[in-house]
Amino acid sequence: MNKMIISLRGLMLLLTLTLLLAFPTYAGALAPSARLPTVPTGLEEEGVYLVINKTSNRLTVFVNGRPMYYFAVATGRTKALTPTGQFNIVTKIVKPWYVRKQVPGGHPRNPLGSRWMGLNVPGTGGYTYGIHGTNRPYSIGSSASSGCIRMHNRDIEWLYRHIPLGTVVIIRE
């Protein structure tokens, strides 16, 4: 009986180590405090929120406190370019214009891609920092933007359809 208990413990340890090696960001293998970011009361049980990790260039969609969907993203060329903190999605635009260079929405030269989801970073009104598509898909997974969060167009289109205005977005190092 003791050998069987030791064998089960050993098997569980081996399984945990295998998961950690195969999937370094596997949420189930981390301590609960390391898994979930600090979120507003209630969201961990009921609600949807996004967490953007600038170090791993990953956006995670949490549903009822559990990570459900993962997307590779591009964040700021330097860590300071993409703001950290808790924000909300306050604007949603299909085929956004790139005002800085007067590139119309939907144009192949438009760096904002097919969708824009603006964040309420103080002093910006939801039109300076956002989650958007790109015309440079090769940049996804790296630190390449001027501060926004870039996604593949197919991914931002999915996010746009499923994530409502007001959704909490947590950006962390």
N, C-alpha and C positions, 0 to 999 in steps of 0.2 A: 504494500500500500504506500509506504513512504517513497519507494522508488518511482511509483506512478505519479505522485504529487510533485516530486522533483522533476520528473520528465515533463509534466505539464507546464511547470514554471519555466523550465529551460526552453520549451517550445514557444511559450509566450514571449520570452525575452528574445529569442531568435527571430520571431515574427516581427516584433517591434523594431529590432535593429535592422532587419531587412527592409522594412518600410521606410525607416529613416535614411538608409543608404540609397534606396531606389527613388524615394520621393522626399527630398530634404525639407520641403515645405508642407509635408503631410500633416494636416491639422490634428488628426486623431492621436498622433504620436507625441504631441507637445502638451505641456502642462496647461490646464484651463486658462490660467492667467496669461500665458504666452499666446494662446490661440486667438482670443477675441480682443479687439481694441475697445477702449472705453467708448461707450455709446450712450446716447440719451436714454433715460429711464423708459422702459416699455419696448424699445426697439429690439432688445435681445429676446423678447418673447413674442412680440407681434410687430411685424413690420419688415420693410425692406430698406437696406442701406448699402452704400458702396464704400469700400476701403481701397485706397490707392497707395501702394507701397513704392516709394521712389527708388529704393535700393534695388528691389527685384524687378522694377518696371512691370508690375502686375496690378490689375484691377480685379477685385473680388466682389461679387454680388452676394450679400448675406440675406437670407430669408429666415425670419424668426430666429435670428441669432446663429444660424448655421451657414457656413460657406457653401454656396450652391453652384456658382458659375465663376470661371476664371478667364481672364483675357489678358494677353500681352499688350502692353502699351509703351509709348515713348513719353518720357518726361523731360524736364528742362536740361539743357546742355550742362548747366551747373546746378547743384542742389538748391541754391538760393533763388533760381528763376521760377521754380514751381512752389507756390506757397504751401505751407503746412497748416493744418488745423481742421476745424469742422465747418463745413459750408452746406448750402442747400442748392439744388438745381432750381434756378429762377427763370431761365429762358430756354426755349426749345425752338430750333429753326431748321427747316428743310432747305437744302441748297443755300447755305449762308453765303453772303457776299464777303469777300476779303477786302474790307474798306481801305486798309493801309495802302494797297497797290491797285485799288479799283478793279478787282477781278470778279466778274459776275459769278453767282452761285451756279454750280453745275459745270463750270468751265474746267477743262482738263488741267489748266495751270493753277487752279484754286487750291491752296494748301490746306484749306479747312475741310475738304472732302464733301461728303453728301449730307452730313448732319452736324448740328451744334447743340450742345447742352451746356448753357452758361451757369457759372457758379457765382454766388453772392460774396465774392471776396470784397472786403470793405473798400468803398470808393470806386467800384467798377460797374455797378448796375447789371452785372451778368453778361457783359459784352467784351470783357478783356481776357478773363481766364475761363476756360471751359474744357469740356471733353468733346472731341470732334474727330471726324475722319481725316484722311490725308491723301495727298497725291504722291506721297513718298512711302509706300508700304515697306520698303527695305529698312526704314528707320525704326520700325516697331520692335520693341525689346531693348532699345538703347536709350541713352540720355541724349536727345537730339533736338528738342523743341525750344521755343523761346519762352516757355513757361506753362503752356497748356498741356493737356493730356491727349495724345494722339492715339487713335485706334485704327485698325483696318476698317474700311468702309462697311463691309458686311457686319462687323462686330458692333459698330456704332449704330447701324440701322436696327439691329436686334435690340440694343440697349434703349434706343429712342422709342421703340414700340412698347417695351415692357416696363420702363422706369418713368414714373410720373413726376410732374413738377412738384417741388417741395421735398423731394427725396434727400435725405442726409448723405453727404459725401465727406468721408474722413480721409485726409491726405496726410501721410506720415513718412518720416525718413525711412 
